[in-house]
């Protein structure tokens, strides 16, 4: 009897030790509300040359406006000597009908595991965020949410860009400084190549999203980012390079994007600013749900490129982007925030691309938002946003108004 009790006590002790060294956490976000969208203006169809006055609007329920709906699992296991195995698998879904997001992937938001140590940082492998998305969320007043209001509308690599088949290393926090580097062997993004008016091709060409045997037949990505946070100051910088697949009929020049941003918190208001330069096309991580007209001319026009996500290769396209924003607390439970975004064509962008829809020198985005916290995990939000010359198409406007509630668990 005593031996049985002793064995039971030992087993209980071992179980307690094991549970103390490893854990799995279930978490998620539920976000839903009411959204009004309007897409209007006079547009010239680049395929036919016909001019059409548009005024399309939609009012209905919106999901994942402030933050995408998700259900995820995080895990950690102590491996000894300060090393920990960690993992995260995160599912995205539409709250209204329960369908999978991110193209029907089971764990489309994140799916990775790795090893980390406080002394040297971490290494992760799988589907994960690029560096710009990692570090610019605190610089964007809309925290990379709220559809077209977020910074990713004019700085595409920040539009919650996820990379398949990626290997990432991140340094430990060194007195406020953190940096990471990641490489995707096959990004998983569909790619469109349009050489512009002066190109040798007579039609745009596309590449598949698969993981092909020949490495050069995959669209690959290199991402580098760093940030420094000390007191009220935050500075971040990033660089992304997209290597075009050799499977394209004509292999395009690599898409590059370089970003720089900063915030300074004066307590009564936090000011944010950012600058980016994108060359040889456009990159957009996720579909811009605020744009109700992205399918007017198809994915091979700039309307599709800015609104539908994916990669848009065009060696005649260069864009300089800007952001000014603010966040101001109102008491202890609410805040107001807003931003002005601008994407401006440079070089011969307009002259070389009028046939695919670029007819305006720049597009501007004006947005304002409000958040009220009922608790630390549940809040109400409202926002309004308008894009003028959407996708750098003259006279096209995209207007979005929304209210909703978000719960985090």
Order of alpha helices (4+ residues) and beta strands (2+ residues): alpha-beta-beta-beta-beta-beta-beta-alpha-beta-beta-beta-beta-beta-beta-beta-beta-alpha-beta-beta-alpha-beta-beta-beta
